[in-house]
Amino acid sequence: MRKKKTRGQRVIPILPNILTTGSLFLGLISIITSIEIASFHGYREFSDPWVFKKFWWAAAFIGFAVVLDMFDGKLARLLKSESNFGLSYDSLSDLVSFGVAPGILIYVWSLVSASEFGLMAVLFYIVCTALRLARFNVQSKNVEKYSFTGLPSPMASGLMFSPVLLYSKFGIMPDETVKWFFLFAAPVIGLLMVSNVTYWKYPRFKLSGPFNALVVSAIIIAAIITNPEILVICVMYLYCLFGLGLYVVRQFREKPVVNEEVNID
């Protein structure tokens, strides 16, 4: 006879999916906040604290979704409750939270004045996010088991929302420079997601001893408490640029050397 599972045994396997649901909710709340800002007519004509606060929260909701996304997969592996359903559900959630939400946020924040070009840049980013997640579903158990092929979508969203977080913190509205930057950056970030550039899946920092680890932890905690916006934008852009730089270096090192034959008459 089959043993009846206790309530705890029935609840524990769905805990990772609860985190995924939380990440999805945060992405949806970010989208709703961006729409709320867009409906506030004339907000670009003056600096209203309400606008900066709303932009900050629309970006922060995506950041909180990134944090939850970091733990749902790890929790599933820890509880040995990985499943195809969880993988598919996580990807659908990521498409909303790290594709649609940052796309709408950037469009409302800086690209709405770029008309159809801004819309094209945002749509291309969102489509690349969907392609990135579809490829990950296929390769998660082999090619991308220990490293990411292409920029992971949570970090890609960080490249999009972190400038909004920083500008809103200091009450600065985006200018023409920011608009042109994202007209170029949004498609490039999308291409990085669907590229073959390899990115670390797990941190590879080696600290010699627990004391050094405590020092680094203290620095990180102090940065989070005092200037979380600066820390987020630094981490996101350094992760992207460092992985891209390592990929370029590896390509030059692995480039085959062609031996030219010299004909002697």
C-alpha positions in Angstrom: 0.0 0.0 0.0 1.2 3.5 -0.8 2.1 5.7 2.1 0.1 8.8 2.4 2.2 11.9 2.0 2.1 14.4 4.9 1.1 18.0 4.3 4.7 19.1 4.4 5.7 16.6 1.8 2.9 17.8 -0.5 3.8 21.5 0.0 7.6 21.4 -0.2 7.8 20.5 -4.0 5.7 23.5 -5.0 7.8 26.0 -3.1 10.0 26.8 -6.1 6.9 27.4 -8.2 5.7 29.8 -5.5 8.9 31.8 -5.9 8.4 31.8 -9.7 4.8 33.0 -9.2 6.2 35.8 -7.0 8.6 36.8 -9.8 5.8 36.8 -12.3 3.6 39.0 -10.1 6.5 41.5 -9.7 7.0 41.7 -13.4 3.2 42.3 -13.9 3.2 45.0 -11.2 6.2 46.7 -13.0 4.2 46.7 -16.3 1.1 48.2 -14.5 3.3 50.9 -12.9 4.8 51.8 -16.3 1.3 52.1 -17.8 0.2 54.2 -14.9 3.1 56.6 -15.6 2.3 56.7 -19.3 -1.2 57.7 -18.5 0.0 60.7 -16.4 -0.2 63.4 -19.2 2.4 66.0 -19.3 4.8 64.4 -16.9 7.8 65.3 -19.0 7.1 69.0 -18.8 8.1 69.2 -15.2 10.0 67.3 -12.5 7.3 65.8 -10.3 8.5 63.6 -7.4 5.6 61.3 -8.1 7.0 60.5 -11.5 10.5 59.7 -10.1 9.1 57.6 -7.4 6.9 55.6 -9.8 9.8 55.0 -12.2 12.0 53.9 -9.3 9.4 51.3 -8.2 8.7 50.1 -11.7 12.5 49.4 -12.1 12.8 48.0 -8.5 10.0 45.5 -9.0 12.0 43.9 -11.9 15.1 43.9 -9.6 13.1 42.0 -6.9 12.0 39.6 -9.6 15.6 38.9 -10.5 16.3 38.1 -6.8 13.4 35.6 -6.7 14.5 34.1 -10.0 18.0 33.4 -8.6 16.5 31.2 -5.9 13.7 29.3 -7.5 15.9 27.0 -9.5 18.4 26.5 -6.7 15.5 25.7 -4.3 14.1 23.1 -6.8 17.5 21.4 -7.0 17.9 21.5 -3.3 14.5 19.9 -2.7 15.0 17.5 -5.7 11.7 18.7 -7.2 12.9 19.8 -10.6 10.3 19.1 -13.4 9.6 20.1 -17.0 6.6 22.0 -15.7 8.7 24.1 -13.4 11.2 24.8 -16.2 8.5 25.9 -18.6 6.7 27.9 -16.0 9.9 29.7 -15.0 10.6 30.6 -18.7 7.1 32.0 -19.2 7.5 34.0 -16.0 11.0 35.3 -17.2 9.5 36.4 -20.5 7.1 38.7 -18.7 9.4 39.9 -15.9 12.7 40.2 -17.9 11.4 40.7 -21.4 8.0 42.6 -21.5 8.4 44.5 -18.2 11.8 46.1 -18.9 10.8 46.7 -22.6 7.7 48.7 -21.6 9.6 50.5 -18.8 12.4 51.7 -21.2 9.9 52.7 -23.9 7.9 54.8 -21.4 11.0 56.2 -19.8 13.1 57.2 -22.8 12.0 55.7 -26.1 8.5 57.0 -26.5 9.8 60.1 -28.1 11.6 58.1 -30.7 8.3 57.0 -32.2 8.5 53.8 -34.4 12.3 53.4 -34.0 11.9 53.2 -30.2 9.1 50.7 -30.6 11.1 48.6 -33.0 14.1 48.5 -30.6 11.9 47.4 -27.7 10.0 44.8 -29.7 13.3 43.3 -30.9 14.6 43.1 -27.4 11.4 41.3 -26.2 11.5 38.8 -29.1 15.2 38.0 -28.4 14.2 37.4 -24.8 11.6 34.8 -25.9 14.2 33.2 -28.2 16.8 33.1 -25.5 14.4 31.4 -23.0 13.2 28.9 -25.7 16.8 27.9 -26.4 17.6 27.6 -22.7 14.7 25.2 -22.2 16.2 22.9 -24.9 19.8 23.2 -23.7 19.4 23.5 -19.9 20.3 19.8 -19.2 23.3 19.6 -21.5 24.9 22.6 -23.1 23.9 25.2 -20.5 24.2 22.9 -17.4 27.2 24.7 -16.0 27.4 27.9 -18.0 25.0 30.2 -20.0 25.2 30.4 -23.8 24.2 34.0 -24.4 23.5 36.7 -21.9 20.9 35.4 -19.3 17.6 37.2 -19.5 17.7 38.4 -15.8 21.0 40.1 -16.4 19.8 41.5 -19.7 16.9 43.1 -17.9 19.3 44.5 -15.4 21.1 46.4 -18.2 17.7 47.9 -19.0 16.2 48.8 -15.7 19.3 49.7 -13.7 19.8 53.2 -15.4 16.1 53.9 -14.6 16.7 53.0 -11.0 19.8 55.3 -10.8 18.3 58.3 -12.6 15.1 58.2 -10.6 17.1 58.0 -7.4 18.7 61.4 -8.1 15.6 62.9 -9.8 17.1 63.2 -13.3 14.9 62.8 -16.4 16.5 61.1 -19.4 17.8 63.4 -22.2 18.5 62.8 -25.9 21.8 61.0 -25.1 19.9 58.4 -23.0 17.4 58.0 -25.8 20.0 57.3 -28.5 21.9 55.1 -26.1 18.9 52.8 -25.6 18.0 52.9 -29.3 21.4 51.2 -29.8 21.7 49.3 -26.6 18.2 47.5 -26.6 18.9 45.6 -29.9 22.5 44.9 -28.8 21.4 43.5 -25.5 18.8 41.3 -27.4 21.6 40.1 -29.8 23.8 39.2 -26.8 21.0 37.0 -25.4 20.8 35.0 -28.6 24.5 35.0 -29.2 27.0 32.2 -28.4 28.9 34.3 -25.8 29.5 32.2 -22.7 28.6 33.6 -19.3 29.3 32.2 -15.9 26.3 30.4 -14.3 27.8 30.4 -10.8 30.2 32.8 -9.0 33.8 31.8 -9.4 35.4 34.1 -6.9 38.1 32.5 -4.8 38.6 34.1 -1.4 41.6 33.0 0.7 39.9 32.4 4.1 36.7 33.2 5.9 38.1 36.6 7.1 38.4 37.9 3.5 34.9 36.6 2.8 33.6 38.6 5.7 35.4 41.7 4.5 33.9 41.4 1.0 30.5 40.7 2.5 30.7 43.8 4.6 31.6 45.9 1.6 28.6 44.5 -0.4 26.2 45.0 2.5 27.4 48.6 3.0 27.0 49.3 -0.7 23.4 47.8 -0.6 22.4 49.9 2.3 24.0 53.2 1.2 23.8 53.2 -2.6 21.9 50.1 -3.9 21.2 51.8 -7.3 25.0 52.3 -8.0 25.7 48.7 -6.9 23.0 47.3 -9.2 24.1 49.1 -12.3 27.8 48.3 -11.7 27.1 44.6 -11.1 24.9 44.3 -14.2 27.1 46.1 -16.7 30.4 44.6 -15.3 28.9 41.0 -15.6 27.9 41.7 -19.2 31.2 43.4 -20.3 33.4 40.9 -18.4 31.8 37.9 -20.0 31.9 39.5 -23.5 35.6 40.4 -22.9 36.5 36.8 -21.9 34.7 35.5 -25.0 36.6 37.8 -27.3 39.9 36.8 -25.7 39.1 33.1 -26.1 38.2 33.6 -29.8 41.7 35.1 -30.4 43.5 32.4 -28.5 41.6 29.6 -30.2 42.0 31.0 -33.7 43.7 28.4 -35.8 47.1 29.2 -37.2 47.3 28.7 -41.0 50.7 27.5 -42.1 51.6 29.0 -45.4 53.5 26.7 -47.7 56.6 28.3 -49.3 57.3 27.0 -52.8 61.0 26.9 -53.5 61.9 26.8 -57.2 
